[in-house]
């Protein structure tokens, strides 16, 4: 039982840096998604405004 526990602890210790890298990557992706969504909203607003101007003229 103790052997399995030690082996598990070693495995977890080896995986921790990978988990930290994954969290960093996730934060980077979240930032990218936020920026991409903001650009999408801006383009949607501009295209809608242009559509309304064309429709009115």
Order of alpha helices (4+ residues) and beta strands (2+ residues): alpha
